[in-house]
Amino acid sequence: MGRIFEKRKHKIFARMDKMAKAFTKIGKEIAIAVKNGGADAENNPRLRLAIQNAKAVNMPKDRVDAAIKRATSKDSSNYEEITYEGYAPHGIALMIDCATDNPTRTVANIRMYFSKGNGSLGTSGSVAFMFDRKGVFKIAGEGISLDDLELDLIDFGAEDIEQEEDGIYITTRFSDFGSMLKGLESKGIVPVSSEKQWLPINSKEVTNAEAEEVYKLVEMMEDDDDVFAVYHTMA
């Protein structure tokens, strides 16, 4: 009985830790959005997007409002968006999107993770050519005709629309991200999530043991509060 309780407790703490990290990252998204476009979500598409992403991770409204208020204060942190590049073990390329108020700290941490994970930090452009920068939107699929949706959204820049078990995924060019966001809003469709992602042009096959090494490095990075997301070329 005690062992079962400990397992449950571990799962609860892991879930809480994951939620706390998600809230921290959403808070940074909100801060960047407010600094760039103001605190009025009606006139700030990026803030509307951050609020939608907050809802997707069940961030309470009072915490969202507090993050917006904090971002408008003179003492709020100024976050800089930086993307680092490099290689994980076995020739797997990585793109690491970060938001930080201390780039010196962040790059030192990223370099340490690469060192611990038997990878190497690269220079700007060293692996970016292996990825395409895309906008990826997820919407709920209930009550939506995929055929009608495709016709509606092609004009807004949809390159690919796929129906999955958990919803419909729409991919656009990076330059069409804002257009698609406005297009969905005009159709009364609120995305479950909206992200700018680095999608690999080609993927590399690895063994299970090799994949485990890569995932260990990726997980180290994803646990860092300055890291938004890590993308890789592993199949």
BELWO-V548182 format. One record per residue. RES is the residue in one letter. SS is DSSP state (a for helix, b for strand, c for the rest). Layout:
BEGIN
res=RES ss=SS
res=RES ss=SS
END
This chain:
BEGIN
res=M ss=c
res=G ss=a
res=R ss=a
res=I ss=a
res=F ss=a
res=E ss=a
res=K ss=a
res=R ss=a
res=K ss=a
res=H ss=a
res=K ss=a
res=I ss=a
res=F ss=a
res=A ss=a
res=R ss=a
res=M ss=a
res=D ss=a
res=K ss=a
res=M ss=a
res=A ss=a
res=K ss=a
res=A ss=a
res=F ss=a
res=T ss=a
res=K ss=a
res=I ss=a
res=G ss=a
res=K ss=a
res=E ss=a
res=I ss=a
res=A ss=a
res=I ss=a
res=A ss=a
res=V ss=a
res=K ss=a
res=N ss=a
res=G ss=a
res=G ss=c
res=A ss=c
res=D ss=c
res=A ss=a
res=E ss=a
res=N ss=a
res=N ss=c
res=P ss=a
res=R ss=a
res=L ss=a
res=R ss=a
res=L ss=a
res=A ss=a
res=I ss=a
res=Q ss=a
res=N ss=a
res=A ss=a
res=K ss=a
res=A ss=a
res=V ss=c
res=N ss=c
res=M ss=c
res=P ss=c
res=K ss=a
res=D ss=a
res=R ss=a
res=V ss=a
res=D ss=a
res=A ss=a
res=A ss=a
res=I ss=a
res=K ss=a
res=R ss=a
res=A ss=a
res=T ss=a
res=S ss=c
res=K ss=c
res=D ss=c
res=S ss=c
res=S ss=c
res=N ss=c
res=Y ss=c
res=E ss=b
res=E ss=b
res=I ss=b
res=T ss=b
res=Y ss=b
res=E ss=b
res=G ss=b
res=Y ss=b
res=A ss=b
res=P ss=a
res=H ss=a
res=G ss=a
res=I ss=b
res=A ss=b
res=L ss=b
res=M ss=b
res=I ss=b
res=D ss=b
res=C ss=b
res=A ss=b
res=T ss=b
res=D ss=c
res=N ss=c
res=P ss=a
res=T ss=a
res=R ss=a
res=T ss=a
res=V ss=a
res=A ss=a
res=N ss=a
res=I ss=a
res=R ss=a
res=M ss=a
res=Y ss=a
res=F ss=a
res=S ss=a
res=K ss=a
res=G ss=c
res=N ss=c
res=G ss=c
res=S ss=b
res=L ss=b
res=G ss=c
res=T ss=c
res=S ss=c
res=G ss=c
res=S ss=c
res=V ss=c
res=A ss=a
res=F ss=a
res=M ss=a
res=F ss=b
res=D ss=b
res=R ss=b
res=K ss=b
res=G ss=b
res=V ss=b
res=F ss=b
res=K ss=b
res=I ss=b
res=A ss=c
res=G ss=c
res=E ss=c
res=G ss=c
res=I ss=c
res=S ss=c
res=L ss=a
res=D ss=a
res=D ss=a
res=L ss=a
res=E ss=a
res=L ss=a
res=D ss=a
res=L ss=a
res=I ss=a
res=D ss=c
res=F ss=c
res=G ss=c
res=A ss=b
res=E ss=b
res=D ss=b
res=I ss=b
res=E ss=b
res=Q ss=b
res=E ss=b
res=E ss=c
res=D ss=c
res=G ss=b
res=I ss=b
res=Y ss=b
res=I ss=b
res=T ss=b
res=T ss=b
res=R ss=b
res=F ss=a
res=S ss=a
res=D ss=a
res=F ss=a
res=G ss=a
res=S ss=a
res=M ss=a
res=L ss=a
res=K ss=a
res=G ss=a
res=L ss=a
res=E ss=a
res=S ss=a
res=K ss=c
res=G ss=c
res=I ss=c
res=V ss=c
res=P ss=c
res=V ss=c
res=S ss=b
res=S ss=b
res=E ss=b
res=K ss=b
res=Q ss=b
res=W ss=b
res=L ss=b
res=P ss=b
res=I ss=c
res=N ss=c
res=S ss=c
res=K ss=b
res=E ss=c
res=V ss=c
res=T ss=c
res=N ss=a
res=A ss=a
res=E ss=a
res=A ss=a
res=E ss=a
res=E ss=a
res=V ss=a
res=Y ss=a
res=K ss=a
res=L ss=a
res=V ss=a
res=E ss=a
res=M ss=a
res=M ss=a
res=E ss=a
res=D ss=c
res=D ss=c
res=D ss=c
res=D ss=c
res=V ss=b
res=F ss=b
res=A ss=b
res=V ss=b
res=Y ss=b
res=H ss=b
res=T ss=c
res=M ss=b
res=A ss=c
END
